[in-house]
Amino acid sequence: MQKEPVTLGKDKKSLFKDKVMELLPNGGNLNACFTCGACSSGCPSVGIDGMDPRKFLRMAALGMDDEILKSNWAWFCTMCQRCMYVCPMQIDIPQLIYHVRKNWPRENRPKGIRGSCDMALKHDTCSSMGVSIDDWKFVVEDLADEIRQKDKGFEELQAPIDKGGAYFFLNQNSKEPVLEPNEMAPLWKILHLAGADWTYASKGWAAENYCMFLGDDENWEKIVRIKAKAVDDLGCKVWVNTECGHELYAFRVGLKKFNIPHKFEIKSIIHLYARWIREGKLKVSSEWNKNLKIRFTVQDPCQIIRKSYGDPLAMDLRFVIKSVVGEENFIDMYPNKSNNYCCGGGSGFLQAGFPDSRRKAGKIKFDQIIATGADYCITPCHNCHSQITDLCENFRGHYNTVYLWTLICLSMGVLGQNERAYLGQDLITVGLS
């Protein structure tokens, strides 16, 4: 006698399961889950509050909507897609998490993420820190003038805003103009030396979109539309994402998700760093580290590597690093590239107000870094940078966390004295006359 196959959730529908099933290819595959546990084995948030991806998926499949909405775990998951990357059935658990977030009453969603989303809606800059157009222009113009006056060789440096017809449209994380404007200087120097034709805009320049993390489709779309219009209004050919992971994903996926017409390409600045070094436009050298032998490792940002461009960009990233610090001084984490672990700080976890849980999720990343024995962890992503710095302080590590633009300028001998906030005592004076 042939038995009818058992389907989880047959008698009780889950709005979360049904919604995700609609979004998955080939009619959905949640019922194809083998319960093999691969998703949980690769998840940094496993075990927090007694939850893991496999359990969360089973609860959705069984129609346990009320129980799911009582759990904070949807805000502990960083939607890094490592579970999906290792899943033999490619089950899209991050989409499930996103729709759970959407179904929380907005007023009950984490205050930090909600506040960053709401702040970005106050000005057409889209800054989650509330930077107005006038304040943005003042910071950029003031810093550019300071560089021209103080830094030899950069007397002609420009940091244009609203330059019509510029080839590259550059974004910038709001952290820099608000809290550490000198961190913008190395980036501008790189662009200047590469001879790049670029511009910022007065609108839509901010490299963040916390409305995506909030599960707020309406305002995620609103912000992406403002940004896309700013690029096309200036006639720029390429939108360049700087060292900010989630903005690349939020913008690239948002354009597709909301069917927003646009006339520009999207690139990560990591790709441009590698290209300009190969073309000889950036005269980098690792000679400065030949005798110092300072060791470096790198965090592969989930949003840039696994969720966007994969191993080819990860290889570009390593090419740049080895070019500036020396191949013999680079130590990779394991696993790495598209299979790398999330740092535990993405998708709003840093802003969600659960620091103990966030650090627990990040412990696997801390252990990865320590295992390399590296003196520095390079983090071409702002959330990764903040999380990995915090992990070092909390778990009493010995490494420093640094942006890629800092090391590129250090290797070319053009890193200014005020541009070394994230360098340790071993590098704080290197290259200064």
N, C-alpha and C positions, 0 to 999 in steps of 0.2 A: 504494500500500500504506500503510495507516494505521499509524503508529508509536505504540507505547505511551508515554505521558508519563513523563518521568524524575522520580522522587521521591528527594530527598536522604535518605540514611540508609536506603535500602530494604533493604539486605542486613545492616545492622548497627544494632540498636536502641540508642538512648541513653536511659538512665533519666531524664536531665534533660529531654530533648525530650518523651518520652512523658508525664512527669508534668505538664509545662506544658501540653501539648496537652489533657490532661484538664480543666485549669482554665479554658481559654479558651472564649469563647462560640462557638456554632455548630460545635462539634467541633474547634476549634483552627485556627490559621492560620499556623503556622510555615512550612509548605511554600509559603505564598503570598508569601514574601519575594521582592522584585524585585532584591535586592542593589543598590538604588539609592544607598545610602550616606547617606541622610538621617539615620539614627540616629547615625552616626559624626560627621557634620558638626555635630551639636548637642550632643555629649557632651564635658564638661570633662575626662574621664579618657582621652580618645582618645590613643593612642600610648604610654601609660605601659606599660613592659615589652613594647612591641611589640604591644599588644592594643587592640582597639576593639570596640564592640558588634556590628558586622556580622561580624567575624571570630569572635567568641565564639559568635554564633548559628550560623554555618556549622559550627563545630567540634561544637556540640551536635547539629546536624542530621545530621552525618556519623558520629555515634556515638563521638566522640573523648573519652570520659569520662575516661580516665586523664590525658590531656594537660590537660584542663580543671581537674582536681583538683590538678595540679602548679603551676598558675598562681595567683598572689596577686591576680589582677585582680578576682576576685569581691569582694574586700575594698576595692578601689579604686573600684568602681562605687558611687555613692551612691544608686542606685535612685530617682533624682529624677524619672523618667518623662518627661524631655524627649525621649528617643529615641522613646518611644511617642507622645508628643504630636505629633511631626512626621512619624511614620511613616504613609504612605498606606494601609497595611494594618492599622494598629493592633496590631502584633505586640508582645506583652507581654514584652519582654526583661527587665525588672526581676523578673518572676516566675521566669524562668529563673535569674537571679542568686541569688534567694532560695533556690531549691532546691539550687543548687550549694553555698551556705553550709551548708544543712542536712545535706548529705552529707559534709562534712568531719568527721573524728573530732573530737568536742567538745574533747578535750585539745589539739588542734592549731589550733583557732580562735584568733584574736588574743587575747592575754592581757588587754589592756585592756578589750575589749568583754566578754569572759567574766567578768572580775572585777567589772565594773559590774552585770552580770546577777546574778551570785551574791550580791553585796552586797545587792541589792534584795530578796532572798529571806530575809534574816536577820530583818527586822522587818516587821510589818504596815503600817508607813508606806510600804513599797515604795520607799524611798529608795536610789538607787544609790550614795550616799555613806555609807550605814549609819546614818542618823540614827534614833535610837530615839524612841519616843513621848514619854518624859520630856524628852529633850533638845529635841525639837521644841516642846513646850509651853513650856519655859523660855525659848527664844529668842523666841517670839512674844509671850509675856506681858511679858518684859523690855523688848523694843523698843516695844511698845504703851504701856507705862508711861512710857518715856522721851519718846515723842512727846507724850503728854498733858501732861507736865511742861514741856517745852521749846518746843513749837510753838504759837504763838498761833492761836486759832481751832479747835484740835483737842483741846481739853480733854475733850471727850466721845467722842473717837474710840475705837472698839472693833475688836478683831481676834479675833472669837469662834472658839472651837474646839468642835465637837460641839453646835452650836446646833440643836436639833430644829425642823423646820418652816421653816428658812430657805429663801428662794426660790432663791438661788444657792449652789452648792457650788463653792468655789474650789480650784484646785490651785496648786502652787508648785514651781518647779525647785529641786532640793536644793542647787544652788550658792549660793543666797541665804542660807539659814539657816546653812550651814557656813562659807562664805568671805566673804560680803558682805551681812550682814543688813540694813544700811541701804538696800539696793536694794528691800526690801519696802515701805519707808515710802511712796514715791510712789504705789504701787498702792493701799495702804490709804487714802491721802488722797483719791484719785480716787473710790474706792468710798464713802467717807464723804460727800464733797461731792455725789455723785450720789444719795445717799439709798438706796443699794442694801441690800437685806436679804440678807446673805451669811454664810457660815461656812466655816471650814476643818474638817477632821475630824482626829481623832488617828490614824486609819488611812486608808491609801490616798490621801494628799494629794500624794505626790511626783510631779512632772510629768516623768517619764522612764520608758522601758521598753527597756533595752538587750538584753533577751532577744529582742525582735523582731529587732534588728540581728544578733544571734548566730545567728538561724535556729533558735531553741529554742522550738518551738510550745508544748510543755508548760508552760514557765514564763512565756512570753508570756501564755498563757491564765490561768494562776494569778494573775498580777498584775492583769490586767484584771478578773477575778472579784472580787478583794479590793476593788478600787476601785469597781466597780459596786455591790457590797453596801454599801459605806460611804455612797454617795450615797442609795440607797434606804432604808437603815436610818434616816437622818436625815429622810427625807421631803422632800428637796430636789427642786425642779421642773426646774432647769437646772444642768447641769455646765458650768462655765466654764473653758476653757483660757486660761491667761495667755500671756505672750510666750515660749512654748516650742513649736517647730514639731513635732517628732516625736511628742510626747505626744498631740497632737490626732489624728494619723493612727493611732498605735498603739492608742489607746483606741477611736476610732470604728470602725476596721476590725476591731479585735479583738472588739468586741461582735458584729459581724455574722459574722465568720469562725467564731467558736466558739459561735454561737447562744445568747448569754447574754441572758436576759430582763432587762429593766430598765424603769423607769417615768419616766425623765427625758429631757429634750432635751439636745443638745450644742451649745454655741455657742463661738465664738472671742471673746475679749475685745475684739478689734478692732471687731467688729460692735457691741458695747456702747458702746465709746468713741464711735463715730460716732453712734449713736442718742442717747446722752446729750448730745452737743454739739448735735445738731439740736433736741432737746427743751429746750435751754437749762439743763439741769441742771449741765453743766460750763461755767463762764464763761471759756472760753479766749479769748485775744486774741493777735494777731501784732504788736501795737504795739511790743513790746520789740525786735523785729527790724527795725523800719521804717528806722532810721538805720544800724544795724549791718550789715544786708544780708549776714548770714552764710548761706551756701548749703548746702542739704541735698539728699541723694538717699536712696533707700530700696532695700533688698534685699527682693524678694518671696520669702518662704520657700517652697520647693517643697512642703513638707508641708502648709502652710496654704492656699496659693493653688492651684498647678497640681493637686496631688493631693487636694484637699479641696473648697474652695468656689469656686475659679476667679476670673474677672475681677470679678464683683460685689463680692467681699470686697477685691480689689485696689483697686477704686474707693473703697470705704469707707476703706481705709488711706490713700489719697491725699487724701480729703476731710479726714481728721483731721490729716494732716501740714500741708496748706495752711492749715488753720484755725489752727494753732499757730505756724507759722513764716512765713506769708505766701506766697501763690501765686507771687509773683514771685521768691521765694527757693528754690523747689523746682525741681530739675532731674532729670528722669527718666533712668534708664539706658536703653540700647537694646541688645537687645530688652528688653521688660519684661512685667509682669503674668504671665499664664500661660505666656508664651513666654520668660520670663527664664531666664538661666543659673543653674544650681546654684552655690553658693559653693564646693563641693568639700569641705565639712567634715561633711556629713550621713551618716546610716546607719552611724555608728560609725567613719568614716574618721578623725575626730579622736582616737579612742581606740585605733586599730588598730596604732599603732606604726610607721607609714611616713611620717614627716614630710616627707621630700623629695618623695615621690610626691604626697602631699596638697597640698603647696604648688604643685607643677606643675599639678595639677588646678585649683587656685584662681587661677592666674595670669590666666585669662580674666576672672574676676570682678574681680580687682585692676585690670586694664586698663579694664574697664567703669567702675569707680568713678573712676579717674583721668581718664578721658575726659570725665566730667561737670564736672570742676573743682570739685566740691563740697568743702566744709570738713568735713562730717559725713556719715557713712553711718548711717542709721537701720536697726536690725536687730531686728525684733520676733520673734526666735527666738534661743535660747541658743547652739545650735551655729553658726548664722550669725554671731552676735556674736563668739564665740571665734575662729572661723576668719578672719573678716574683720579682726579686730584683729591676729591673727598674720600675715596677709598684709601688712598695712601695715608691721609691724615688720621682717618678713623682706625685703620688696622696697623698703623705705625710702620709704614713701608719706608723704603730708602730711595725711591726714584723721584724724578721730577717729570712733570707733564708739560709738553711743549707743542705749539702749533708748527706746521710744516713751513709756513712762510718765514718764521724766525730762523730756522736752520738754513734755508735757501739763501737768505741775506747774509747770515753769518759766513757761509761758505764762499760768498762773493766779496767779503770784506766790507759790506756796506750797512751792517746792522748798527744803528745808532745807540747811543748810551741809554736813551730813554725807552728803548724797545726790547729790553731784556728782563722783563718782569718774571718770566717763567724759567729763566736759566738759573742753575745752581752756582755755587761758588767756583766750581771747576771751569765754568764757561763765562762767567760774568764779565771778565775783562778781555776775553779772546778777541783779537781783531781791532782792539782800540789802541790808538797811537798814544 
